[in-house]
């Protein structure tokens, strides 16, 4: 039987939540087997409770109208750029 994505979009969900509770939330989302999408201007999702996630940072230049993306991957222990 094919597996359908189970996305959950979180927009600035961790404002005012401490680091321990953030890790617990990621552990719960992982246990529920949800496909996490998160928008934030400062959250990088580098928590041991999260086994892996791709991070796309949007970059702009003040002299250019273009937007580019830098991709990083969290593998559960390290954040690596690609």
Secondary structure, DSSP 8 states (H G I E B T S, - for coil): ------EEEEESTTTT--HHHHHHHHHHHHHTT-EEEEE-SS-----TTS--EEEEEEEE-TT-S-EEEEEEEE-SS-EEE-
